[in-house]
Amino acid sequence: MTRPRTDLYRMIARNKRATAFFVVLISLLLGAVGAALGWYFGWGIELYLVFAAGIIVYNLVLYHNSDRIALAVNRARPADPVVYRQLHNIVEEVAIAAGLPKPGVYVIETEAPNAFATGRRPDKAAVAVTTGLLEMMNREELQGVIAHEIAHIRNWDILLQTVVAIIGGLIVLLRDIFLRWGLFFGGGRRSRRSSSGGGQAGLIIVIVGIALAILAPLLVALIRAAISRRREYLADAAGAYIVRNPHGLASALAKLGGSRTKLTTASNATAHMFITSPFAQDRARTAGAFASHPPLADRVRRLQELTVPESED
């Protein structure tokens, strides 16, 4: 029996809707944690303004340095245009097809086959591939991998993941403030309520606050992983659209599924950036709730079932 073909635009629309839902959910969670913390400590408008200023500075520093940090921690170096001429040619032709400026091209000296894209916006982007991936892939497969990464750039996925990481970091920070300061020194509003006879209500708020402080980071990790998995599916489909060929990437992912070499420079903070899990955790048939990547077999199947339209009409 022939499998039904999946239209590219329907797949992209479905993934975008799911991602928007997750972003709204994680933002509401941050708002709830912040509101609970403000209530507990009885913050006035001055403290809220100081806290907001700190968040803005934190966001700006991370926003302007996220690409350099990602390249540095993964030991990526600029790819020599002579030594890696084919890689430069593929990156340039895919960027032209995507309607984007050519991103910076970097290589990572390691046998582990993998690749990632970084950059806060398309004109400040970079693509990095490992030497192990270059040795493993033929030209069509390498083109599929590069198209996947440039799709991340065109879809502003790197900025999205940066925003999600910022929100997650802030929620963890708020949790630590509550657990380390609130429980030891007490909240201003809680103390005032206790002295005026509202001790029982205050105790309930404290219990709820403790539960929220403990569970919020876990929920953020779940949501961040879900967003990452959705964006991988979307980049697969969008990459196939850019080069009008889902088969190269499908073949590349199938090859990556056979590799068990782990990328030693990767960490949990950067794992979501790569085309496949740098810890080889996406080789299984099913993905765990905290997995940053969907199973490779499922991604290959979706690409094989994908119909790439001839035009946008």
C-alpha positions as CSV (number, residue, x, y, z in Angstrom):
1,M,0.0,0.0,0.0
2,T,1.4,3.4,-1.0
3,R,1.9,5.9,1.9
4,P,0.1,9.2,1.7
5,R,2.4,12.1,0.6
6,T,2.7,15.1,2.9
7,D,2.4,18.5,1.4
8,L,5.3,20.8,2.4
9,Y,3.3,23.9,3.1
10,R,0.9,22.0,5.4
11,M,3.8,20.5,7.3
12,I,5.4,24.0,7.7
13,A,2.1,25.5,8.9
14,R,1.5,22.8,11.4
15,N,5.0,23.1,12.9
16,K,4.7,26.9,13.1
17,R,1.4,26.7,14.9
18,A,2.8,24.2,17.4
19,T,5.9,26.3,18.0
20,A,3.8,29.5,18.6
21,F,1.7,27.5,21.1
22,F,4.8,26.4,23.0
23,V,6.3,29.9,23.1
24,V,3.1,31.4,24.5
25,L,3.0,28.6,27.1
26,I,6.5,29.1,28.3
27,S,6.0,32.9,28.4
28,L,2.9,32.5,30.5
29,L,4.9,30.2,32.8
30,L,7.6,32.8,33.2
31,G,4.9,35.4,34.0
32,A,3.4,33.2,36.6
33,V,6.7,32.5,38.4
34,G,7.6,36.2,38.3
35,A,4.1,37.2,39.7
36,A,4.4,34.6,42.5
37,L,7.9,35.8,43.4
38,G,6.8,39.5,43.4
39,W,3.8,38.7,45.6
40,Y,5.9,36.7,48.0
41,F,8.5,39.4,48.5
42,G,6.0,42.2,48.4
43,W,8.0,44.1,45.7
44,G,7.2,47.7,44.9
45,I,7.4,49.3,41.5
46,E,11.1,50.3,42.1
47,L,12.2,46.7,42.5
48,Y,10.2,45.6,39.5
49,L,12.0,48.3,37.4
50,V,15.4,47.1,38.7
51,F,14.5,43.5,37.9
52,A,13.3,44.5,34.4
53,A,16.5,46.4,33.7
54,G,18.6,43.4,34.8
55,I,16.5,41.2,32.4
56,I,17.1,43.6,29.5
57,V,20.9,43.7,30.1
58,Y,21.0,39.9,30.3
59,N,19.0,39.6,27.1
60,L,21.2,42.0,25.2
61,V,24.5,40.4,26.2
62,L,23.3,36.9,25.3
63,Y,21.7,38.2,22.0
64,H,24.8,39.9,20.8
65,N,27.3,37.2,21.7
66,S,25.3,33.9,21.2
67,D,26.9,33.2,17.8
68,R,30.5,33.7,19.0
69,I,29.9,31.7,22.1
70,A,28.4,28.8,20.2
71,L,31.4,28.7,17.7
72,A,34.0,29.1,20.5
73,V,32.6,26.3,22.8
74,N,32.5,23.9,19.9
75,R,36.0,24.8,18.7
76,A,34.8,25.8,15.2
77,R,37.3,27.6,13.0
78,P,36.8,29.4,9.7
79,A,36.9,26.9,6.7
80,D,39.7,27.7,4.3
81,P,38.0,28.5,1.0
82,V,40.7,26.6,-1.0
83,V,40.8,23.5,1.2
84,Y,37.1,23.4,1.6
85,R,36.1,24.8,-1.8
86,Q,33.2,22.3,-2.3
87,L,31.7,23.2,1.1
88,H,31.9,26.9,0.3
89,N,30.3,26.4,-3.1
90,I,27.4,24.4,-1.6
91,V,26.8,26.9,1.1
92,E,26.8,29.7,-1.4
93,E,24.4,28.0,-3.8
94,V,22.0,27.0,-1.1
95,A,22.0,30.5,0.4
96,I,21.2,32.0,-3.1
97,A,18.4,29.5,-3.4
98,A,17.1,30.6,0.0
99,G,17.4,34.3,-0.8
100,L,19.9,34.9,2.0
101,P,23.4,36.3,2.1
102,K,26.1,33.6,2.4
103,P,26.7,32.8,6.0
104,G,30.1,32.3,7.5
105,V,31.5,28.8,6.9
106,Y,33.3,26.9,9.8
107,V,34.6,23.4,10.4
108,I,35.1,21.4,13.5
109,E,38.0,18.9,13.6
110,T,36.3,15.8,14.9
111,E,35.3,12.4,13.6
112,A,31.8,12.8,14.9
113,P,29.5,13.7,11.9
114,N,27.4,16.7,12.7
115,A,26.5,20.3,11.8
116,F,24.9,23.4,13.2
117,A,23.9,26.9,12.4
118,T,24.2,30.0,14.6
119,G,23.7,33.7,14.4
120,R,21.1,36.2,15.8
121,R,19.9,37.1,12.3
122,P,20.4,36.0,8.7
123,D,23.1,38.6,7.9
124,K,25.1,37.6,11.0
125,A,24.8,33.8,10.6
126,A,27.3,31.0,10.3
127,V,27.2,27.3,9.4
128,A,29.6,24.9,11.0
129,V,30.2,21.2,9.9
130,T,32.5,18.6,11.3
131,T,35.3,17.0,9.3
132,G,33.7,13.7,10.0
133,L,30.5,14.8,8.3
134,L,32.4,16.0,5.2
135,E,34.1,12.6,4.9
136,M,30.8,10.7,5.2
137,M,28.6,12.6,2.8
138,N,28.4,12.8,-1.0
139,R,27.6,16.1,-2.6
140,E,23.8,15.6,-2.7
141,E,23.7,14.6,1.0
142,L,26.0,17.5,2.0
143,Q,23.7,19.9,0.1
144,G,20.7,18.5,2.1
145,V,22.5,19.0,5.4
146,I,23.5,22.6,4.5
147,A,19.9,23.3,3.3
148,H,18.6,22.1,6.7
149,E,21.0,24.5,8.5
150,I,20.2,27.4,6.2
151,A,16.5,26.7,6.7
152,H,17.1,27.2,10.4
153,I,18.7,30.6,9.6
154,R,15.9,31.6,7.3
155,N,13.2,30.6,9.8
156,W,15.0,32.6,12.6
157,D,15.2,29.4,14.6
158,I,18.4,30.4,16.3
159,L,16.8,33.6,17.6
160,L,13.8,31.5,18.8
161,Q,16.0,29.0,20.6
162,T,18.0,31.9,22.2
163,V,14.7,33.5,23.5
164,V,13.6,30.2,24.9
165,A,16.9,29.6,26.5
166,I,16.8,33.2,28.0
167,I,13.3,32.5,29.4
168,G,14.4,29.2,30.8
169,G,17.4,30.7,32.5
170,L,15.3,33.4,34.0
171,I,12.8,30.9,35.4
172,V,15.7,29.0,37.0
173,L,17.0,32.3,38.4
174,L,13.7,33.1,39.9
175,R,13.4,29.7,41.4
176,D,16.8,30.1,43.1
177,I,15.9,33.5,44.4
178,F,12.8,32.1,46.0
179,L,14.3,28.9,47.4
180,R,17.5,30.5,48.7
181,W,16.2,33.9,50.0
182,G,12.4,33.5,50.5
183,L,12.4,30.4,52.6
184,F,15.2,31.6,54.9
185,F,14.4,35.3,55.3
186,G,10.6,35.3,54.5
187,G,8.6,37.4,52.1
188,G,7.5,40.9,53.0
189,R,3.9,40.4,52.0
190,R,3.8,37.0,53.6
191,S,5.1,38.4,56.9
192,R,2.5,41.2,56.8
193,R,-0.3,38.8,56.1
194,S,0.8,36.5,58.9
195,S,0.8,39.3,61.4
196,S,-2.7,40.4,60.4
197,G,-4.2,36.9,60.7
198,G,-3.7,35.6,57.2
199,G,-1.2,32.9,58.2
200,Q,-3.2,30.0,56.8
201,A,-3.6,31.7,53.4
202,G,0.1,32.7,53.4
203,L,1.1,29.1,54.2
204,I,-0.9,27.9,51.1
205,I,0.8,30.5,48.9
206,V,4.2,29.3,50.2
207,I,3.4,25.7,49.4
208,V,2.2,26.6,46.0
209,G,5.3,28.8,45.4
210,I,7.6,26.0,46.4
211,A,5.8,23.6,44.1
212,L,6.0,26.1,41.2
213,A,9.6,26.9,41.9
214,I,10.5,23.2,41.7
215,L,8.3,22.2,38.8
216,A,8.7,25.3,36.6
217,P,12.3,24.5,35.4
218,L,11.2,20.9,34.5
219,L,8.3,22.3,32.5
220,V,10.6,24.7,30.8
221,A,12.9,21.9,29.9
222,L,10.0,19.9,28.5
223,I,8.7,22.8,26.5
224,R,12.2,23.7,25.2
225,A,12.8,20.2,24.0
226,A,9.3,20.1,22.3
227,I,10.1,23.3,20.5
228,S,13.5,22.0,19.4
229,R,11.9,18.8,18.0
230,R,9.3,20.8,16.1
231,R,11.9,23.1,14.6
232,E,14.0,20.1,13.4
233,Y,11.0,18.8,11.5
234,L,10.3,22.2,10.1
235,A,14.0,22.7,9.0
236,D,13.9,19.3,7.3
237,A,10.8,20.3,5.3
238,A,12.0,23.9,4.6
239,G,15.5,22.6,3.6
240,A,13.9,20.2,1.1
241,Y,11.9,23.1,-0.3
242,I,15.0,25.3,-0.7
243,V,16.8,22.7,-2.9
244,R,13.7,21.1,-4.2
245,N,15.0,17.7,-3.1
246,P,14.1,15.8,0.1
247,H,16.1,12.7,-0.8
248,G,19.6,14.2,-0.2
249,L,18.8,15.1,3.4
250,A,16.9,11.8,3.9
251,S,20.0,9.9,2.8
252,A,22.3,12.0,5.0
253,L,20.1,11.5,8.1
254,A,20.1,7.7,7.4
255,K,23.9,7.7,7.4
256,L,24.0,9.8,10.5
257,G,21.7,7.2,12.2
258,G,24.4,4.6,11.7
259,S,27.1,6.6,13.5
260,R,27.7,6.1,17.2
261,T,30.5,8.7,17.5
262,K,29.7,11.4,20.1
263,L,30.8,15.0,19.8
264,T,32.9,15.7,22.8
265,T,32.7,19.5,22.5
266,A,28.9,19.5,22.8
267,S,27.0,20.1,26.0
268,N,23.3,20.0,27.1
269,A,23.2,23.8,26.5
270,T,24.2,23.5,22.8
271,A,22.8,20.1,21.9
272,H,19.6,21.5,20.4
273,M,21.7,23.4,17.8
274,F,23.0,20.4,15.9
275,I,21.3,18.6,13.0
276,T,21.4,15.4,15.1
277,S,21.9,14.8,18.8
278,P,25.7,15.1,19.5
279,F,25.2,12.4,22.2
280,A,23.6,10.0,19.7
281,Q,20.3,10.0,21.7
282,D,18.1,10.4,18.6
283,R,19.0,7.0,17.2
284,A,16.2,5.3,19.1
285,R,12.8,4.6,17.5
286,T,11.0,6.9,20.0
287,A,12.1,10.2,21.6
288,G,12.0,10.9,25.3
289,A,10.1,13.9,26.6
290,F,13.4,15.7,27.3
291,A,15.0,14.8,23.9
292,S,16.2,17.8,21.9
293,H,15.8,15.9,18.6
294,P,13.1,13.6,17.1
295,P,14.1,10.1,16.2
296,L,16.2,10.0,13.0
297,A,14.1,7.2,11.6
298,D,11.0,9.3,11.9
299,R,12.7,12.3,10.2
300,V,13.8,10.1,7.3
301,R,10.3,8.7,6.9
302,R,8.7,12.1,6.9
303,L,11.2,13.3,4.2
304,Q,10.5,10.2,2.1
305,E,6.8,10.9,2.3
306,L,7.2,14.6,1.5
307,T,5.9,16.2,-1.7
308,V,7.9,19.2,-2.7
309,P,5.7,21.5,-4.8
310,E,7.1,22.8,-8.1
311,S,6.2,26.4,-7.3
312,E,4.4,28.4,-4.6
313,D,1.3,28.9,-6.9
